[in-house]
């Protein structure tokens, strides 16, 4: 469940997607449940073993509740209970979307022990993964809400560097932007947050995904150059690479998380 769209997918036991379906995420949770119920008719021929729900916000994992969301007004939604009812199974897991995306990417980059995954989409999220496991102590980290001095005032990083902010500032989506000057200016907004993330987490690699991350080829080298210019000798600069599946890593992470937690 993202701030703008919701993606459903059914996997087989080998991790292959059998079918997927996408719909815009409604503003009201009640409308979301109605759309979800209708969307599940697309998968009525399948029998489900388990389900994982990826949410863009803070989560009560024990109760399966979405507590609060950055780009949705939903609060304290009983997502595990509601999805269990709709699917007819008790095996429902709930986790943050960026952590799940990071899990998938880390599993596909096992040459790195400590992975920081940053997703840039409607908002900005982070997943910290060590030895192919979500670091539980950092499972509630919200890097997009980090306050940064920007244009003379303290602002949330995602308020001026997310995909939503990109569209507001430049009047187009990242997918539509090909002007190098635009990407030069946008990368200036990115680098301050990345610099802070490197100082705090000091990962072996940074992997970038999300809707903006899908266009890494347009800004990746610029980002590396700008980080190198402000390099702090106390902070090593790791490789910064594009996600294997920048816009689908979350759904694949759901599958990997089910395998880890339920052993299926």
C-alpha positions in Angstrom: 0.0 0.0 0.0 1.6 3.2 -1.1 0.7 6.8 -0.8 -0.6 6.9 -4.4 -1.0 3.2 -5.5 -1.6 -0.2 -4.1 -0.1 -3.3 -5.8 -1.3 -6.9 -5.2 0.6 -9.9 -6.4 0.4 -13.7 -6.0 3.7 -15.7 -5.8 4.2 -19.4 -6.3 6.5 -21.4 -4.0 9.5 -20.5 -6.2 9.1 -16.8 -5.8 7.6 -16.2 -9.3 4.7 -13.8 -9.7 1.7 -15.6 -11.1 -0.6 -12.5 -11.3 -0.6 -8.9 -10.2 -3.2 -6.1 -10.0 -2.8 -2.4 -9.2 -5.2 0.3 -8.2 -5.0 3.9 -6.9 -4.9 4.1 -3.1 -8.1 5.9 -1.9 -7.9 8.7 0.6 -10.2 7.0 3.1 -9.4 3.6 4.6 -13.0 2.4 4.3 -12.9 3.1 0.5 -9.5 1.2 0.4 -11.1 -1.9 2.0 -13.9 -1.8 -0.5 -11.5 -1.5 -3.5 -9.3 -4.3 -2.0 -12.3 -6.6 -1.7 -13.2 -6.0 -5.3 -9.6 -6.4 -6.4 -9.2 -9.7 -4.6 -11.8 -11.1 -7.1 -9.0 -11.0 -9.6 -7.3 -13.8 -7.6 -10.2 -16.0 -6.7 -8.7 -19.0 -8.4 -5.8 -19.1 -5.9 -5.6 -20.6 -2.5 -3.4 -18.5 -0.2 -0.9 -19.9 2.3 0.0 -16.5 3.7 0.0 -12.8 3.1 2.3 -9.9 3.8 1.0 -6.3 3.9 3.6 -3.5 3.2 2.6 -0.2 4.8 4.2 3.2 4.3 4.4 4.3 8.0 4.7 3.3 11.6 3.4 -0.1 12.5 2.4 -2.1 15.6 3.8 -5.4 14.4 2.4 -7.5 17.3 -1.2 -6.3 16.8 -0.9 -5.9 13.0 -2.0 -2.3 13.1 -0.9 0.6 10.9 -0.4 3.4 13.5 0.3 6.4 11.4 1.3 7.2 7.8 3.3 10.0 6.3 1.3 10.5 3.0 -2.1 9.1 4.1 -4.4 10.3 6.8 -5.1 6.8 8.1 -4.5 6.1 11.8 -4.6 3.0 13.9 -6.0 0.8 11.1 -6.5 -2.9 11.9 -5.0 -4.0 8.6 -4.0 -7.5 9.8 -7.5 -8.2 11.1 -9.2 -6.8 8.0 -7.0 -8.6 5.5 -7.3 -11.9 7.4 -11.1 -11.6 7.1 -11.0 -10.8 3.4 -8.5 -13.6 2.6 -9.8 -16.2 5.1 -6.3 -16.9 6.5 -4.7 -16.1 9.9 -1.2 -16.0 8.4 -1.0 -12.3 7.7 2.2 -10.3 8.4 2.5 -6.5 8.5 5.7 -4.6 7.9 7.0 -1.2 6.7 7.3 -1.0 2.9 10.9 0.4 2.8 12.1 -2.3 5.1 10.6 -5.0 2.9 12.1 -3.5 -0.3 15.5 -3.3 1.5 15.2 -6.9 2.5 14.7 -8.1 -1.1 17.5 -6.0 -2.4 19.9 -7.1 0.4 19.1 -10.7 -0.4 20.0 -10.0 -4.0 23.3 -8.3 -3.0 24.6 -10.8 -0.4 28.2 -9.6 -1.2 27.4 -6.8 1.2 26.8 -7.4 4.9 25.2 -4.1 5.9 22.8 -2.6 3.4 21.0 0.7 3.5 18.1 0.9 1.1 16.6 4.3 0.4 13.3 4.5 -1.5 12.4 7.8 -3.1 8.8 8.0 -4.2 5.8 9.8 -2.8 7.9 10.1 0.3 11.4 9.0 1.3 11.9 5.8 3.3 14.8 3.7 4.6 15.5 0.1 5.3 18.6 -1.1 7.2 19.4 -4.7 6.6 22.3 -6.7 8.1 23.0 -10.3 7.0 19.8 -10.4 5.0 17.6 -9.5 8.0 15.8 -6.3 8.9 17.5 -4.6 11.8 14.8 -4.6 14.4 16.3 -1.8 16.4 15.9 0.4 13.3 12.7 -1.0 12.0 10.8 2.2 12.8 13.3 4.6 11.4 11.8 7.3 9.1 14.6 9.1 7.3 12.3 11.1 5.2 11.1 12.9 8.3 14.7 14.0 9.2 14.8 17.8 9.7 17.3 19.6 7.5 18.1 23.2 7.1 16.8 24.0 3.7 16.4 27.5 2.2 16.7 29.1 5.6 14.4 26.9 7.7 14.2 23.4 9.1 12.2 21.2 6.8 11.6 17.5 6.5 13.9 15.9 3.9 11.0 14.4 1.9 9.2 17.7 1.8 11.8 19.0 -0.6 13.5 15.9 -2.1 10.8 13.2 -2.6 9.1 12.4 -5.9 6.1 14.4 -4.8 8.4 17.4 -4.1 10.1 16.9 -7.5 6.8 17.2 -9.3 5.7 20.2 -7.3 9.0 22.0 -7.9 9.6 21.2 -11.6 6.0 20.7 -12.8 6.6 17.2 -14.0 7.3 13.7 -12.8 10.8 12.3 -12.6 9.9 9.9 -15.5 9.2 13.0 -17.7 12.4 14.9 -16.8 15.3 14.7 -19.1 16.9 18.2 -18.7 20.3 17.8 -17.0 19.8 21.2 -15.3 16.7 19.9 -13.5 18.6 16.8 -12.3 21.6 18.9 -11.2 19.3 21.1 -9.0 17.4 18.1 -7.7 20.5 16.2 -6.7 21.5 19.2 -4.5 18.4 18.4 -2.6 19.2 14.8 -2.3 22.8 15.0 -1.2 22.2 16.6 2.2 20.1 13.7 3.3 22.4 11.1 1.9 25.3 12.7 3.6 23.5 12.5 6.9 22.5 8.8 6.3 26.1 7.8 5.6 27.3 9.5 8.7 24.8 7.7 10.9 24.6 4.2 9.4 28.0 3.8 7.7 26.7 0.9 5.4 28.7 -1.3 3.0 26.4 -0.2 0.2 23.5 2.2 -0.4 20.8 1.0 -2.8 18.3 3.4 -4.2 14.8 2.5 -5.3 11.3 3.8 -5.6 9.6 5.8 -8.4 12.5 8.3 -8.6 15.1 5.7 -7.9 13.9 4.0 -11.2 15.6 6.9 -13.0 18.9 6.5 -11.1 20.8 6.6 -14.5 19.8 10.3 -14.7 21.2 11.3 -11.3 23.4 8.6 -9.8 26.7 9.8 -11.0 25.8 13.4 -10.0 24.9 12.2 -6.5 28.2 10.3 -6.1 30.2 13.4 -7.3 28.4 15.8 -4.9 28.9 13.4 -2.0 32.6 13.1 -2.8 33.0 16.9 -2.8 31.7 17.2 0.8 33.4 14.0 2.0 34.1 13.8 5.7 37.3 11.8 6.5 35.4 10.1 9.4 32.7 8.8 7.1 33.5 6.2 4.5 31.7 6.5 1.1 30.3 3.2 0.0 29.1 2.2 -3.4 25.7 3.8 -4.3 23.8 1.7 -6.7 20.4 1.3 -8.4 17.9 -1.2 -7.0 17.5 -4.4 -8.9 13.7 -3.8 -9.0 13.3 -0.1 -8.0 9.5 -0.1 -8.3 8.7 -3.7 -7.4 11.2 -4.5 -4.6 8.5 -4.0 -2.0 6.2 -6.8 -3.3 9.2 -9.1 -3.7 10.2 -8.2 -0.2 6.8 -9.3 1.0 7.5 -12.8 -0.4 10.9 -13.0 1.2 9.5 -11.8 4.5 6.8 -14.5 4.5 9.5 -17.1 3.8 11.6 -15.9 6.7 8.8 -15.6 9.2 6.7 -18.6 8.4 9.2 -20.9 6.8 7.0 -21.5 3.7 
